[in-house]
Amino acid sequence: MQTDLLRFDKQQKYVTWDFETEGLNLVNSKPWQIAWTVSQGDKTLEKFDIYIKWSDLKVSEGAAKVTGFSYEYYERKAIDPIEAFNLFNKYLYDPQYKLIGQNILGFDVYMLNIWRKLIGLKSDYSFVDRIIDTRCLAMAIAKQIPVQKDDLISWQYRLLNHRDKKVKASQLALLKKYEIPFDEKRLHDAIYDCVMTYKIFKKQLFEIEL
């Protein structure tokens, strides 16, 4: 038995994070909501649900429908983008946390970089080597691809770019696969997605040698 596997490590802390954005453009779509949970084992230690204030935010009708976006609610809740960034920054760059998310290597890291640029910061991807992407794990589990622990991030990027229409790796598909109770109407709300993604991750740990 491998006792160094994450499934046996009850001390490890995780930050599960997710953005909601005005569009899917990886170059200039602004994030308007960031949520993250801090977890250890089966315990949720902290939850954060932050709306990011942009004066020129343009959420498409389609995106608003999917995410339940309301300009009125957004205007009431949104805070200064620098203040919001500093709140998340304390967790993102803290090495005690592993960073969990659904397709964050393919999307959210780029949204974070857009956010940085909009508040006058340079690109910084130094946190990426602590990411574990549940979409990548789903592909590895489905294809029975062994984990490459000595270069986990490169291994995940190869899985991210691996296309197989037979493999269902969306959050919705994984919730159904693991029979995790969920409210489909609440999916695409960042904080709810974080909670569901962490539940998926905990299930995945028992299917992969990580």
Secondary structure as UniProt FT lines:
FT   TURN            3..4
FT   HELIX           6..8
FT   STRAND          13..21
FT   TURN            26..28
FT   STRAND          31..40
FT   TURN            41..42
FT   STRAND          43..52
FT   TURN            55..56
FT   HELIX           61..67
FT   HELIX           71..77
FT   HELIX           81..92
FT   TURN            95..96
FT   STRAND          97..101
FT   HELIX           104..108
FT   HELIX           109..118
FT   TURN            119..120
FT   TURN            126..127
FT   HELIX           128..130
FT   STRAND          131..133
FT   HELIX           134..143
FT   HELIX           149..151
FT   HELIX           152..160
FT   TURN            165..166
FT   HELIX           171..177
FT   TURN            178..179
FT   HELIX           184..186
FT   TURN            187..188
FT   HELIX           190..204
FT   TURN            205..207
//
